[in-house]
């Protein structure tokens, strides 16, 4: 028998680095040892190991192969961390050019609840790809003691919110210390100076620091600043963003880390510009020169064309909180205000970020166009097409989001290079995979999804006393997935515009169709909650029992199951309000076909890559209409959605050949994997940032990412 203490030490080494969040084999070691305990610990291996029963540990140590596999995983992790033969090492870039990536949220694992949605998912994947590619990047966020929220439904289908507490000492984080003491930095606010401590999260080769104001000696109001993600009022948000922006710069300086580039992932971290400005002023620069120096260091990514997503603070509130920082810099608030003033006299974090950054980019080509129109006033009289805002299209991390069934298939046929490659050609081997083999892998993923959905629905039914309980779901039916934040512009209920027509689509016993829906509404978004309640009510309609189900408790685990196990990924936003969207990219990497409005990333994917597909990788809903008659647009888009389902999706899925394999469908799956997976990977995205943004050349107006554009050819109509 192996030494239990050695086994436990090895497991703790693996648990302490979040590389397990994108390495299925490592995470399976925790579930193999204690599946029940792992789930009870919220999929937190650190917490699971802290409460591990000695008998389970002894059984693991006595297993003939388990200790050896754990030791091999530790060796693999150490080799990964020590490997210098990375993409970045061969890129010709300066190895000393450290990038500081600042974001209000990071979605790394369900157990670390410091995220709410797409912004956090993108940030988490950015760190994973930076790690895989060897990019010298360090990240800073906030250590929320209460995350976004846990979602459940009451008997009426109304969303209920419960706390999502982060017990930081029992999580995969460690305190940042200096000598024997916690390292602290000071941040000035209108009501005094507070101390900020930090926690470190290891994300492979990347270090993420989380700032925490819950420090002994701080006032109650100051300790509460990092209390809740996106909680509280405007004053709370302003305080949080000051801690994030100013605190990030000061923490990195205290650690001796000297970034050459500060990447602001949305405007929440824009106050970093003022702290960098203060530093240059302290070094003797005048205000104009200091602003120019800051502009040489900062780059800014804007993520939303929706006005509510851009923080604007009252001028008086901003003056109160920023005056101490301004005075320390030797200037007045009035000197700083023009850097952030919007047209209505408010303090705009987006305007501040734009005016103090050398690069501003949107997150898809269409979003770049929308951002140029939206941000044109910042540049005075410039026409929108002359506004210096480009785009770097978002992506997703393949190793994190490709499900285990497809991952095994890729490992066998593509080699493990697919996990880290930046070469699109590496994915084309998927065309050599036999259709029946690809179909078996995807069917296994769908069965995995339906089993999990049944379990979740049964739990919902037990808690509320109201169905559906999941027993009517069919693991072999055409399964359409829809999961995202329930904001009204995403039009989650578009599919229910004509209930009778929808009922006819799902009622065909010979060609079964089912829809799985998931997502959260913001706790203060009553309209979003009504959308959820409407869909839950639809699922309880006798015509849709076993055909439509809303899965409460949306989290990263459920998202992973859905994007891997659905057959079709549905997306119905009101164009052009979807900046990018990444859930469809995750689905495509699993061979799931998209059916989407021409918005965000899908607009450019269809334009650039569909001509090179053998059969196509999905379907377009509607057209590029952006008229202001919203009711007419929704009616037309709903009619298009139903026609796409009736005339294309359902018959193509159920058109079976030898062995029950849908031949055209599997070719479309191959197109999705070969063309979309590499083009919309965060490996490609991070390469774009390194080569086109971090290097220091401003992105010209209209410039875009290096999504490959194969030579178009004549092909089937899509």
C-alpha positions as CSV (number, residue, x, y, z in Angstrom):
1,X,0.0,0.0,0.0
2,X,1.2,3.5,-0.8
3,X,1.7,6.0,1.9
4,X,-1.7,7.8,2.5
5,X,0.2,11.0,3.6
6,X,2.1,11.1,0.3
7,X,-1.1,10.5,-1.7
8,X,-2.8,13.3,0.2
9,X,0.1,15.7,-0.4
10,X,0.0,14.9,-4.1
11,X,-3.8,15.5,-4.3
12,X,-3.4,18.8,-2.5
13,X,-0.7,19.8,-5.0
14,X,-3.2,19.1,-7.9
15,X,-6.0,20.9,-6.1
16,X,-4.0,24.0,-5.5
17,X,-3.6,24.8,-9.2
18,X,-6.8,25.5,-11.2
19,X,-5.3,23.7,-14.2
20,X,-7.6,20.9,-13.1
21,X,-10.5,23.1,-14.3
22,X,-9.5,22.4,-17.9
23,X,-7.9,19.0,-17.4
24,X,-10.6,16.4,-17.3
25,X,-8.2,13.6,-16.3
26,X,-7.0,15.5,-13.2
27,X,-10.6,16.4,-12.1
28,X,-11.6,12.8,-12.5
29,X,-9.0,11.8,-9.9
30,X,-11.0,13.8,-7.3
31,X,-14.3,12.3,-8.3
32,X,-12.9,8.8,-8.4
33,X,-11.7,9.1,-4.8
34,X,-14.9,10.6,-3.4
35,X,-17.6,11.5,-5.9
36,X,-20.2,12.3,-3.2
37,X,-17.8,14.4,-1.2
38,X,-16.6,16.3,-4.3
39,X,-20.2,17.3,-5.2
40,X,-21.0,18.1,-1.5
41,X,-17.9,20.4,-1.5
42,X,-19.3,22.3,-4.4
43,X,-16.7,20.7,-6.8
44,X,-14.0,22.3,-4.7
45,X,-11.1,19.8,-4.4
46,X,-9.4,21.8,-1.6
47,X,-12.5,21.7,0.5
48,X,-13.2,18.0,-0.3
49,X,-9.7,17.0,0.7
50,X,-10.0,19.0,4.0
51,X,-12.9,16.9,5.0
52,X,-11.8,13.6,3.4
53,X,-12.6,10.5,5.4
54,X,-9.5,8.6,6.4
55,X,-11.0,5.4,5.2
56,X,-11.5,6.8,1.7
57,X,-7.9,8.1,1.7
58,X,-6.6,4.7,2.8
59,X,-8.7,2.9,0.2
60,X,-7.2,5.2,-2.5
61,X,-3.7,4.5,-1.2
62,X,-4.4,0.8,-1.3
63,X,-5.7,0.9,-4.9
64,X,-3.4,-0.8,-7.3
65,X,-3.3,2.0,-9.8
66,X,-4.7,5.2,-8.2
67,X,-1.6,6.5,-6.4
68,X,0.4,6.0,-9.5
69,X,-2.0,7.9,-11.6
70,X,-2.1,10.7,-9.1
71,X,1.7,10.9,-9.0
72,X,1.7,10.9,-12.8
73,X,-0.8,13.8,-12.8
74,X,1.5,15.8,-10.4
75,X,4.5,15.1,-12.7
76,X,2.5,16.2,-15.7
77,X,1.5,19.5,-13.9
78,X,5.1,20.2,-12.9
79,X,6.3,19.5,-16.5
80,X,3.6,21.8,-17.8
81,X,4.6,24.6,-15.5
82,X,8.3,24.1,-16.2
83,X,8.0,23.8,-20.0
84,X,9.5,26.8,-21.8
85,X,8.8,25.5,-25.3
86,X,5.6,27.5,-25.6
87,X,4.1,29.5,-28.4
88,X,5.2,32.8,-26.8
89,X,8.8,31.6,-26.5
90,X,8.8,31.3,-30.3
91,X,6.8,34.4,-31.0
92,X,9.7,36.8,-31.0
93,X,8.0,38.9,-28.3
94,X,9.9,40.4,-25.4
95,X,9.8,37.9,-22.5
96,X,10.0,40.7,-20.0
97,X,6.9,42.5,-21.3
98,X,4.4,41.5,-18.5
99,X,0.8,42.1,-19.2
100,X,-1.6,42.9,-16.3
101,X,-5.1,41.8,-17.1
102,X,-7.7,43.6,-14.9
103,X,-11.3,42.4,-14.7
104,X,-14.2,42.6,-12.3
105,X,-15.0,38.9,-12.7
106,X,-13.3,35.6,-13.6
107,X,-15.2,32.3,-14.3
108,X,-12.6,29.6,-13.5
109,X,-14.6,27.0,-11.5
110,X,-18.0,26.8,-9.9
111,X,-16.4,26.6,-6.5
112,X,-14.8,30.1,-6.9
113,X,-17.9,32.2,-7.3
114,X,-16.3,35.4,-8.6
115,X,-18.3,35.7,-11.8
116,X,-21.8,36.2,-13.1
117,X,-21.8,35.5,-16.9
118,X,-20.1,36.0,-20.2
119,X,-17.6,38.6,-19.1
120,X,-16.2,36.3,-16.5
121,X,-16.3,33.3,-18.8
122,X,-14.2,35.2,-21.3
123,X,-11.8,36.4,-18.7
124,X,-11.3,32.9,-17.3
125,X,-10.6,31.5,-20.8
126,X,-8.2,34.4,-21.5
127,X,-6.2,33.2,-18.5
128,X,-6.3,29.6,-19.5
129,X,-5.0,30.3,-23.0
130,X,-2.4,32.7,-21.7
131,X,-1.2,29.9,-19.5
132,X,-1.1,27.3,-22.3
133,X,0.7,29.7,-24.7
134,X,3.2,30.8,-22.1
135,X,2.2,34.5,-22.3
136,X,3.8,36.5,-19.4
137,X,0.5,37.7,-17.9
138,X,-0.7,38.4,-14.4
139,X,-4.3,39.1,-13.5
140,X,-6.1,41.0,-10.8
141,X,-9.8,40.9,-9.7
142,X,-11.8,41.2,-6.5
143,X,-12.3,38.6,-3.8
144,X,-16.0,38.7,-3.3
145,X,-17.2,37.1,-0.1
146,X,-20.6,36.6,-1.7
147,X,-20.7,35.7,-5.3
148,X,-23.4,36.5,-7.9
149,X,-26.2,34.2,-6.4
150,X,-27.5,30.7,-6.4
151,X,-30.7,30.3,-8.5
152,X,-33.7,28.2,-7.8
153,X,-37.4,28.4,-8.7
154,X,-40.5,28.6,-6.5
155,X,-43.7,26.7,-7.3
156,X,-44.9,29.5,-9.6
157,X,-41.7,29.4,-11.6
158,X,-40.4,32.7,-10.2
159,X,-36.6,32.9,-9.8
160,X,-35.4,32.9,-6.2
161,X,-31.9,34.1,-5.3
162,X,-29.8,32.8,-2.4
163,X,-26.3,33.7,-1.3
164,X,-23.3,32.1,-3.1
165,X,-20.8,32.4,-0.3
166,X,-17.1,32.2,-0.9
167,X,-15.3,30.8,2.2
168,X,-11.9,31.9,0.9
169,X,-9.6,30.0,3.4
170,X,-11.2,26.7,2.3
171,X,-10.9,27.3,-1.4
172,X,-8.1,26.9,-4.0
173,X,-6.6,30.3,-3.1
174,X,-3.8,31.3,-0.8
175,X,-3.1,34.5,1.1
176,X,-0.5,36.9,-0.3
177,X,2.1,37.5,2.3
178,X,5.2,39.6,2.7
179,X,7.5,38.0,5.3
180,X,5.3,36.7,8.1
181,X,2.5,39.2,7.5
182,X,-0.3,39.6,5.0
183,X,0.7,42.0,2.3
184,X,-1.6,45.1,2.3
185,X,-1.9,48.2,0.2
186,X,-3.8,51.4,0.9
187,X,-6.6,52.9,-1.2
188,X,-8.0,56.4,-0.6
189,X,-11.8,57.0,-0.7
190,X,-14.0,59.9,0.1
191,X,-14.6,58.6,3.6
192,X,-11.0,57.7,4.4
193,X,-8.2,55.3,3.6
194,X,-8.7,51.6,3.7
195,X,-6.3,48.6,3.7
196,X,-6.6,46.0,1.0
197,X,-5.2,42.5,1.3
198,X,-5.0,39.9,-1.5
199,X,-5.4,36.2,-2.3
200,X,-3.5,34.4,-5.0
201,X,-5.1,31.8,-7.4
202,X,-2.8,29.7,-9.5
203,X,-4.2,29.2,-13.0
204,X,-1.5,27.1,-14.6
205,X,1.4,29.5,-15.4
206,X,-0.8,32.6,-14.7
207,X,-1.1,34.2,-11.3
208,X,-4.4,35.8,-10.4
209,X,-4.6,38.1,-7.4
210,X,-8.0,38.8,-5.8
211,X,-8.2,42.0,-3.8
212,X,-10.1,41.9,-0.4
213,X,-11.2,44.8,1.8
214,X,-12.4,42.5,4.7
215,X,-9.4,43.5,6.7
216,X,-9.2,44.0,10.5
217,X,-9.0,47.8,11.2
218,X,-11.1,48.8,8.2
219,X,-14.4,50.4,9.0
220,X,-17.5,48.3,8.5
221,X,-18.4,50.2,5.3
222,X,-14.9,49.6,3.9
223,X,-14.8,45.9,4.9
224,X,-18.1,45.4,3.0
225,X,-16.7,46.8,-0.4
226,X,-15.8,43.4,-1.6
227,X,-18.8,41.8,0.0
228,X,-20.8,41.0,-3.1
229,X,-20.3,40.8,-6.8
230,X,-22.3,43.5,-8.5
231,X,-24.1,44.1,-5.3
232,X,-25.3,47.3,-3.6
233,X,-25.9,50.7,-5.1
234,X,-24.0,53.1,-7.4
235,X,-21.8,54.1,-4.5
236,X,-20.8,50.5,-3.8
237,X,-19.9,50.0,-7.4
238,X,-17.8,53.1,-7.5
239,X,-16.0,52.0,-4.3
240,X,-15.4,48.5,-5.8
241,X,-14.1,49.9,-9.0
242,X,-11.7,52.2,-7.2
243,X,-10.4,49.3,-5.2
244,X,-10.0,47.2,-8.4
245,X,-8.3,49.9,-10.5
246,X,-6.1,51.7,-8.0
247,X,-5.6,48.6,-5.8
248,X,-4.4,46.5,-8.7
249,X,-1.7,48.9,-9.7
250,X,-0.5,49.3,-6.1
251,X,-0.6,45.6,-5.3
252,X,1.5,44.7,-8.4
253,X,4.0,47.4,-7.5
254,X,4.2,46.1,-3.9
255,X,4.9,42.6,-5.3
256,X,7.7,43.9,-7.5
257,X,5.8,43.1,-10.7
258,X,6.2,45.8,-13.3
259,X,3.7,45.4,-16.2
260,X,4.5,47.0,-19.5
261,X,0.8,46.7,-20.5
262,X,-2.4,47.0,-18.5
263,X,-5.4,45.4,-20.2
264,X,-8.7,46.7,-18.9
265,X,-11.3,44.0,-19.5
266,X,-14.3,46.4,-19.5
267,X,-14.5,49.8,-17.8
268,X,-14.7,48.5,-14.3
269,X,-10.9,48.7,-13.9
270,X,-10.5,52.1,-15.5
271,X,-9.4,53.8,-12.3
272,X,-6.1,52.0,-12.9
273,X,-5.4,54.8,-15.4
274,X,-5.6,57.4,-12.6
275,X,-3.1,55.5,-10.4
276,X,-0.7,55.1,-13.3
277,X,-1.2,58.9,-13.9
278,X,-0.4,59.6,-10.2
279,X,2.8,57.6,-10.5
280,X,4.0,59.5,-13.6
281,X,3.2,62.8,-12.0
282,X,5.2,61.8,-8.9
283,X,8.1,61.1,-11.2
284,X,8.0,64.7,-12.4
285,X,5.9,64.6,-15.5
286,X,3.4,67.4,-16.1
287,X,-0.3,66.4,-16.5
288,X,-0.3,66.3,-20.3
289,X,2.9,64.3,-20.5
290,X,1.7,61.9,-17.8
291,X,-1.6,61.3,-19.7
292,X,0.5,60.4,-22.8
293,X,2.6,58.0,-20.8
294,X,-0.5,56.3,-19.4
295,X,-1.9,56.0,-22.9
296,X,1.3,54.1,-23.9
297,X,0.6,51.5,-21.2
298,X,-3.2,50.9,-21.3
299,X,-5.4,48.9,-23.7
300,X,-9.1,48.6,-23.3
301,X,-11.7,46.0,-24.4
302,X,-15.3,47.1,-24.4
303,X,-17.8,44.2,-24.2
304,X,-21.3,45.6,-24.6
305,X,-23.3,47.8,-26.9
306,X,-26.0,48.1,-24.3
307,X,-25.9,51.4,-22.5
308,X,-26.7,49.9,-19.1
309,X,-23.5,48.0,-19.3
310,X,-21.4,51.1,-19.2
311,X,-20.9,52.5,-15.7
312,X,-21.6,56.2,-15.3
313,X,-21.3,57.8,-11.9
314,X,-22.7,61.1,-10.6
315,X,-20.1,63.8,-10.9
316,X,-20.5,64.8,-7.2
317,X,-20.0,61.2,-6.0
318,X,-17.0,60.8,-8.2
319,X,-15.5,64.1,-6.9
320,X,-16.0,63.0,-3.3
321,X,-14.2,59.6,-3.8
322,X,-11.5,60.8,-6.2
323,X,-10.4,64.0,-4.5
324,X,-8.1,62.3,-2.1
325,X,-6.4,60.4,-4.9
326,X,-6.2,63.7,-7.0
327,X,-4.7,65.6,-4.1
328,X,-2.1,62.8,-3.5
329,X,-1.2,63.2,-7.2
330,X,-0.8,67.0,-6.8
331,X,-3.8,67.8,-9.1
332,X,-7.5,68.6,-8.6
333,X,-10.5,66.6,-9.4
334,X,-11.4,69.3,-12.0
335,X,-8.1,68.5,-13.7
336,X,-9.1,64.8,-14.0
337,X,-12.8,65.2,-14.8
338,X,-12.3,65.9,-18.6
339,X,-10.7,62.5,-19.0
340,X,-14.0,60.8,-18.0
341,X,-16.8,63.4,-18.7
342,X,-19.6,62.1,-20.8
343,X,-22.1,64.2,-22.8
344,X,-24.5,64.5,-19.9
345,X,-21.9,65.6,-17.4
346,X,-21.4,62.3,-15.6
347,X,-18.2,60.4,-14.8
348,X,-18.1,57.6,-17.4
349,X,-15.7,54.7,-16.8
350,X,-15.9,53.8,-20.5
351,X,-14.9,57.3,-21.6
352,X,-12.1,57.3,-19.0
353,X,-10.8,54.0,-20.4
354,X,-11.0,55.1,-24.0
355,X,-9.3,58.4,-23.4
356,X,-6.4,56.9,-21.4
357,X,-5.8,53.8,-23.6
358,X,-3.7,53.5,-26.8
359,X,-6.0,50.8,-28.0
360,X,-9.8,50.3,-27.8
361,X,-11.4,47.2,-29.3
362,X,-14.7,45.6,-29.5
363,X,-15.1,41.8,-29.3
364,X,-16.4,41.0,-32.8
365,X,-16.4,42.7,-36.2
366,X,-20.0,43.8,-35.9
367,X,-19.4,45.0,-32.4
368,X,-16.4,47.0,-33.5
369,X,-18.7,48.8,-36.0
370,X,-21.3,49.4,-33.3
371,X,-18.7,50.6,-30.8
372,X,-17.3,53.1,-33.4
373,X,-20.8,54.6,-33.7
374,X,-21.4,54.5,-29.9
375,X,-18.0,56.0,-29.0
376,X,-17.8,58.6,-31.8
377,X,-18.7,61.5,-29.5
378,X,-15.5,60.8,-27.5
379,X,-13.5,61.9,-30.6
380,X,-15.5,65.0,-31.3
381,X,-16.3,65.6,-34.9
382,X,-14.9,62.3,-36.4
383,X,-17.2,60.3,-38.6
384,X,-17.9,56.8,-37.1
385,X,-15.8,55.0,-39.7
386,X,-12.8,57.2,-38.7
387,X,-13.1,56.4,-34.9
388,X,-10.0,54.4,-33.9
389,X,-11.8,51.4,-32.4
390,X,-11.0,48.0,-33.9
391,X,-12.0,44.5,-32.8
392,X,-10.5,41.3,-31.5
393,X,-13.1,38.6,-31.8
394,X,-13.7,36.6,-28.6
395,X,-13.0,32.9,-28.4
396,X,-13.3,30.0,-26.0
397,X,-10.8,27.7,-24.5
398,X,-11.1,24.3,-26.2
399,X,-9.6,22.2,-23.4
400,X,-12.1,23.7,-20.9
401,X,-15.3,23.5,-23.1
402,X,-14.9,20.4,-25.2
403,X,-16.8,17.7,-23.3
404,X,-15.1,14.4,-22.3
405,X,-16.7,12.3,-25.0
406,X,-15.5,14.5,-27.9
407,X,-12.2,15.1,-26.1
408,X,-11.4,11.4,-26.2
409,X,-12.3,11.3,-29.9
410,X,-10.1,14.3,-30.6
411,X,-7.2,12.9,-28.6
412,X,-7.4,9.7,-30.7
413,X,-7.7,11.3,-34.1
414,X,-6.1,14.7,-33.8
415,X,-3.6,14.0,-31.0
416,X,-3.5,16.1,-27.9
417,X,-2.2,19.1,-30.0
418,X,-5.8,20.3,-30.4
419,X,-5.7,21.5,-26.8
420,X,-3.0,24.1,-27.3
421,X,-2.4,24.6,-31.0
422,X,-2.8,27.9,-32.8
423,X,-2.7,26.2,-36.2
424,X,-6.2,25.8,-37.8
425,X,-4.9,23.0,-40.0
426,X,-4.6,20.8,-36.9
427,X,-8.4,20.5,-36.7
428,X,-9.0,19.4,-40.3
429,X,-8.2,15.8,-39.4
430,X,-11.8,15.7,-38.1
431,X,-12.9,15.2,-41.7
432,X,-11.1,11.8,-41.6
433,X,-13.2,10.6,-38.7
434,X,-15.8,8.0,-39.6
435,X,-19.3,9.6,-39.4
436,X,-20.6,6.7,-37.1
437,X,-17.7,7.2,-34.7
438,X,-18.3,11.0,-34.5
439,X,-22.0,10.3,-34.0
440,X,-21.4,7.8,-31.2
441,X,-19.3,10.3,-29.3
442,X,-21.9,13.0,-29.7
443,X,-24.7,10.7,-28.7
444,X,-22.8,9.8,-25.6
445,X,-22.6,13.5,-24.8
446,X,-26.3,14.0,-25.3
447,X,-27.1,11.0,-23.1
448,X,-24.9,12.5,-20.4
449,X,-26.8,15.8,-20.7
450,X,-30.2,14.2,-20.5
451,X,-29.3,12.1,-17.5
452,X,-28.1,15.3,-15.7
453,X,-31.2,17.2,-16.8
454,X,-33.5,14.5,-15.4
455,X,-31.7,14.6,-12.1
456,X,-31.9,18.4,-11.9
457,X,-35.6,18.4,-12.9
458,X,-36.4,15.7,-10.4
459,X,-34.8,17.8,-7.7
460,X,-36.7,20.9,-8.8
461,X,-40.0,18.9,-8.7
462,X,-39.2,17.6,-5.2
463,X,-38.5,21.1,-3.9
464,X,-41.5,22.8,-5.5
465,X,-44.0,20.0,-5.7
466,X,-44.5,21.0,-9.3
467,X,-43.2,19.3,-12.5
468,X,-41.9,18.6,-15.0
469,X,-39.7,16.0,-13.2
470,X,-37.6,15.1,-16.3
471,X,-38.9,11.6,-16.9
472,X,-40.4,12.6,-20.3
473,X,-37.0,13.7,-21.7
474,X,-35.8,11.5,-24.5
475,X,-32.0,10.9,-24.8
476,X,-32.3,10.3,-28.5
477,X,-34.5,13.2,-29.5
478,X,-33.3,16.3,-31.4
479,X,-32.2,18.4,-28.4
480,X,-32.1,22.2,-28.8
481,X,-30.1,24.1,-26.2
482,X,-30.6,27.7,-25.1
483,X,-28.7,29.0,-22.1
484,X,-27.6,32.6,-21.3
485,X,-28.3,35.6,-19.1
486,X,-32.0,36.4,-19.2
487,X,-31.8,40.0,-20.4
488,X,-34.7,41.2,-22.5
489,X,-32.7,41.9,-25.6
490,X,-31.7,38.3,-25.8
491,X,-35.4,37.5,-26.5
492,X,-35.5,34.1,-24.8
493,X,-39.2,33.8,-25.4
494,X,-39.0,34.4,-29.2
495,X,-39.5,30.7,-29.7
496,X,-42.9,31.0,-27.9
497,X,-44.2,33.7,-30.2
498,X,-46.6,31.2,-31.8
499,X,-47.2,28.5,-29.2
500,X,-49.4,26.4,-31.5
501,X,-46.8,26.3,-34.2
502,X,-44.1,25.4,-31.7
503,X,-46.4,22.7,-30.3
504,X,-46.7,21.2,-33.8
505,X,-42.9,21.1,-34.2
506,X,-42.4,19.2,-30.9
507,X,-45.5,17.0,-31.1
508,X,-44.2,14.7,-34.0
509,X,-43.6,11.3,-32.4
510,X,-41.7,10.1,-35.4
511,X,-39.3,13.1,-35.3
512,X,-39.0,14.0,-31.6
513,X,-37.8,17.4,-30.6
514,X,-37.1,18.8,-27.2
515,X,-35.8,22.1,-25.8
516,X,-33.6,22.6,-22.8
517,X,-33.4,26.1,-21.4
518,X,-31.3,27.6,-18.6
519,X,-30.0,30.9,-17.4
520,X,-30.3,33.6,-14.8
521,X,-31.9,37.0,-14.6
522,X,-30.2,39.7,-12.6
523,X,-31.7,39.9,-9.1
524,X,-33.1,43.4,-9.9
525,X,-34.2,42.5,-13.4
526,X,-37.9,41.9,-13.0
527,X,-38.5,41.7,-16.7
528,X,-35.9,39.0,-17.0
529,X,-37.5,37.0,-14.2
530,X,-40.8,37.3,-16.0
531,X,-39.2,35.7,-19.1
532,X,-38.0,32.8,-17.0
533,X,-41.5,32.4,-15.4
534,X,-43.1,32.4,-18.8
535,X,-40.9,29.6,-20.1
536,X,-41.4,27.6,-16.9
537,X,-45.1,28.0,-17.5
538,X,-44.7,26.8,-21.1
539,X,-42.9,23.7,-19.9
540,X,-45.9,22.8,-17.7
541,X,-48.4,23.1,-20.6
542,X,-49.5,19.5,-21.3
543,X,-48.5,20.0,-25.0
544,X,-44.9,20.6,-24.0
545,X,-44.4,18.1,-21.1
546,X,-41.3,16.1,-21.8
547,X,-40.5,18.5,-24.7
548,X,-39.5,21.8,-23.0
549,X,-37.7,22.0,-19.7
550,X,-36.1,24.9,-17.8
551,X,-33.1,23.8,-15.8
552,X,-32.6,26.0,-12.7
553,X,-29.3,26.6,-11.0
554,X,-27.3,27.6,-14.1
555,X,-23.6,27.2,-13.4
556,X,-20.4,26.3,-15.3
557,X,-21.1,22.5,-14.9
558,X,-24.5,22.8,-16.5
559,X,-23.2,25.0,-19.2
560,X,-20.5,22.4,-20.0
561,X,-23.1,19.7,-20.3
562,X,-25.4,21.8,-22.5
563,X,-22.8,23.0,-25.0
564,X,-21.5,19.5,-25.4
565,X,-24.7,17.5,-25.4
566,X,-27.2,19.6,-27.3
567,X,-27.6,19.0,-31.0
568,X,-28.5,22.6,-31.9
569,X,-27.5,25.8,-30.1
570,X,-30.2,28.5,-30.3
571,X,-29.4,32.2,-30.1
572,X,-32.1,34.9,-30.7
573,X,-30.8,38.3,-29.6
574,X,-32.0,41.6,-31.1
575,X,-29.3,42.6,-33.5
576,X,-26.9,44.3,-32.9
577,X,-27.0,44.1,-29.1
578,X,-25.1,40.8,-28.8
579,X,-21.5,42.1,-28.6
580,X,-20.0,38.7,-29.3
581,X,-21.6,35.8,-27.5
582,X,-19.4,32.8,-26.7
583,X,-21.8,30.0,-25.8
584,X,-22.3,29.2,-29.5
585,X,-18.5,29.0,-29.9
586,X,-18.4,26.5,-27.1
587,X,-21.1,24.5,-28.8
588,X,-19.4,24.6,-32.1
589,X,-16.1,23.2,-30.6
590,X,-18.2,20.2,-29.7
591,X,-19.7,19.8,-33.1
592,X,-23.0,21.3,-32.1
593,X,-24.7,23.2,-34.9
594,X,-25.8,26.8,-34.3
595,X,-29.1,28.3,-35.3
596,X,-28.7,32.0,-34.7
597,X,-29.6,35.6,-35.5
598,X,-26.8,37.3,-37.5
599,X,-25.3,39.1,-34.5
600,X,-22.0,39.0,-32.6
601,X,-19.5,36.4,-33.7
602,X,-22.0,34.5,-35.8
603,X,-22.4,37.3,-38.3
604,X,-18.7,37.2,-39.2
605,X,-18.5,33.4,-39.0
606,X,-21.3,33.0,-41.6
607,X,-19.7,35.7,-43.9
608,X,-16.1,34.5,-43.6
609,X,-16.2,30.7,-43.1
610,X,-19.5,29.3,-44.4
611,X,-18.3,29.5,-48.1
612,X,-15.6,26.9,-47.2
613,X,-17.9,24.5,-45.5
614,X,-18.7,21.2,-47.1
615,X,-22.3,21.3,-46.0
616,X,-22.5,24.2,-43.5
617,X,-22.2,24.5,-39.8
618,X,-25.6,25.8,-38.8
619,X,-28.5,28.0,-39.9
620,X,-29.2,31.7,-40.0
621,X,-32.4,33.1,-38.4
622,X,-33.8,36.3,-39.9
623,X,-31.6,38.8,-41.7
624,X,-29.5,41.9,-40.9
625,X,-32.5,44.1,-40.1
626,X,-31.8,46.8,-37.5
627,X,-35.0,48.8,-38.0
628,X,-36.6,50.5,-35.0
629,X,-39.9,48.6,-35.4
630,X,-39.1,46.1,-32.7
631,X,-42.4,44.3,-32.8
632,X,-42.2,43.8,-36.6
633,X,-38.6,42.6,-36.3
634,X,-39.5,40.1,-33.6
635,X,-42.4,38.8,-35.6
636,X,-40.3,38.3,-38.7
637,X,-37.5,36.6,-36.7
638,X,-39.9,34.3,-35.0
639,X,-41.4,33.2,-38.4
640,X,-37.9,32.6,-39.7
641,X,-37.0,30.6,-36.6
642,X,-40.0,28.3,-37.0
643,X,-39.2,27.9,-40.8
644,X,-35.6,27.0,-40.0
645,X,-36.7,24.3,-37.5
646,X,-39.5,22.9,-39.7
647,X,-37.7,23.0,-43.1
648,X,-34.1,22.4,-42.2
649,X,-33.1,21.4,-38.6
650,X,-35.7,18.7,-37.9
651,X,-35.6,16.9,-41.3
652,X,-31.8,17.0,-41.5
653,X,-31.4,15.6,-38.0
654,X,-33.9,12.8,-38.6
655,X,-32.7,11.9,-42.1
656,X,-30.9,8.7,-41.1
657,X,-28.7,6.5,-43.2
658,X,-26.9,3.2,-42.5
659,X,-26.7,2.5,-38.8
660,X,-29.0,5.3,-37.9
661,X,-26.4,7.9,-38.6
662,X,-27.5,11.3,-40.1
663,X,-25.0,11.6,-42.9
664,X,-25.5,15.3,-43.7
665,X,-25.7,16.3,-40.1
666,X,-22.4,14.6,-39.2
667,X,-20.7,16.4,-42.1
668,X,-22.0,19.6,-40.7
669,X,-20.6,18.7,-37.3
670,X,-17.2,18.2,-39.0
671,X,-17.5,21.6,-40.6
672,X,-18.3,23.2,-37.3
673,X,-15.3,21.6,-35.6
674,X,-12.8,22.0,-38.4
675,X,-13.7,25.6,-39.3
676,X,-15.2,27.2,-36.1
677,X,-13.2,25.6,-33.3
678,X,-9.8,27.0,-34.3
679,X,-11.2,30.3,-35.5
680,X,-13.1,31.0,-32.3
681,X,-10.6,29.7,-29.8
682,X,-9.1,31.9,-27.1
683,X,-5.7,30.6,-28.3
684,X,-6.3,32.5,-31.5
685,X,-7.7,35.4,-29.5
686,X,-4.8,35.7,-27.2
687,X,-2.4,35.5,-30.1
688,X,-4.3,38.4,-31.6
689,X,-3.9,40.4,-28.4
690,X,-0.2,39.7,-28.1
691,X,0.7,40.4,-31.8
692,X,-1.7,43.3,-32.5
693,X,-2.5,44.9,-29.2
694,X,0.0,44.2,-26.5
695,X,3.0,44.9,-28.8
696,X,2.0,48.6,-28.9
697,X,0.8,49.4,-32.4
698,X,-2.7,50.9,-32.1
699,X,-5.4,49.0,-33.8
700,X,-6.6,51.2,-36.7
701,X,-10.3,51.9,-37.2
702,X,-12.0,48.8,-38.6
703,X,-9.1,46.5,-38.0
704,X,-10.1,43.0,-36.9
705,X,-8.8,39.8,-35.6
706,X,-6.9,37.1,-37.5
707,X,-9.9,34.8,-37.8
708,X,-8.8,32.8,-40.9
709,X,-10.7,33.6,-44.1
710,X,-10.3,30.7,-46.5
711,X,-10.8,31.4,-50.2
712,X,-14.6,31.1,-50.8
713,X,-15.8,28.4,-53.1
714,X,-19.1,27.6,-54.7
715,X,-20.9,25.2,-52.5
716,X,-24.3,24.1,-51.2
717,X,-26.8,26.7,-50.2
718,X,-26.9,27.1,-46.4
